[in-house]
Amino acid sequence: MSHYKARSDTPVGPVDWSDPHLRSLLEKTADWRLDNRSSLPPQEVQVHISSGWATNNTVSKPALVVVKDDGTMVLVTDFAIPQGEHVGVDSARGDGRRIAWGKVIDGREGHRTEDREQHLFLSWLRLD
């Protein structure tokens, strides 16, 4: 799942925004929030965030990977990761540990009820 999609160059034709059927549909969907997560079980990882050039300033915190595909990863944490932050995601593999590096391209508080109750944040990473 890529968080950012390119806009299609294919014209869709004119839209009559005053059409009562369209207005009714838009009103029904006004409160919808899309929060697509993988059907795969979340994977526990450690997130490494460097707070400067010195390696001794690296902070490691637990996180969950809820989506991973070619070039993108979505993390759930109990803290916000600033947009633009370069982070390492350390995960267990059958033959040891693996670290993936990525840059936070977007982030926000979770919309789901359990996310709000636990003060969780979602961060989209573009993997290096």
N, C-alpha and C positions, 0 to 999 in steps of 0.2 A: 504494500500500500504506500503510495507516494502521497505525502501530505499536500504538495503543491502540484496542480495539474495545469498544463498549458491550455489556454483558451483556443477553442477550435476556430479555424478560419471559415468554416462552413456557415453561411447565413441561415438563420432559422425563420426568417420571414417577419412580417409585421406582427406586433402584439397589441391587442386592444385592452389596455389596462383598466378600462372602465367597464368591461364585460362583466355582468353580474355573476356568471359562473366562475370566472377567474377570481374575482374579488372574494367570493364565498370560499373557494379553495385556499386562497392565500390567508384568509382569516383563520381557517381551521389549522393551518400549519404554522402560524405565527410563533407559537411557543415551542415548536420542535427544536431540539438540539441534537445534532448528529455527534455521536461519540462511538464510532466504530472501533472495536477492538477485536483482535484475532480470537478465533474459537479455540486456539491452542492454550494450554495452561500457562500462566505467567511463570517466567523463569527468574529465580532470585539471582541477583548480581551485586557487585560492588561498583559504585561510581567513584572515579578518581577525578577530583577537580583541583587544578593547580591555581594557587592564589599568588602568582608572581613567577619570576624566572627561576627562583631557587626550588630545587626538588624537595627540600624539607618543608615547604609550605603547601604540600599536597594534602588535601582532605579526602578521606575515603568514607563513603556512607552507603548504606544498603538501598537497593532499588529493585523494581520489578520490570522486566522487559515484557510488554504485553503485545507488541507487534514488531516483527522483524522481516524485512524483505530485501531485495536487491537495493542496497544503498541507503536504506532508511530504517530507523529504529524508533519506537515509542517507549519511553520510560515512565513509570509511575513512582513518585517519590513523596516523602512527607515534607519536602522543602522545595522552594522554587529555584530553578537553575536559570540564570540570566541568558537571554538571547545572545548569541554570538560566542558563548563560552565553549571552549574546547575541552572535551571530557573523554576519559577512558572508561570503558565498560568491561569489567573483569568478570568472566563467566567460567563455570566449571565445564570441562569437556570430559569425555570418557578417558582420554589419555593425559589429562592434566588440566591446566587453565589456559584460557585464551583472553587476550585483551583486544577490544575493538576501539578505535578512536573515531570520534565524530564531533561535529559542531552543532550546537543547539540552534535550530532555525525557527522554532516557534515553541511557545509554552503557555500554559494557562492552568487555572484551578479546574479540578474535575467537576463535571456537571451532575454525575450520578449521585443519588442520595448517600450511598456508602462513602463516596469520595468526599462529599461535603462534611459528613459526620467525622471522618478521619483526617480532614484537612489535607487531602492529597492533591498533587499537582501532576500534570502530564507535560512531557517535554518531547518534541520531535527532533531527532538527530539526523543529520545527513552524514553518513559514514565516509571516512577518508578512504 
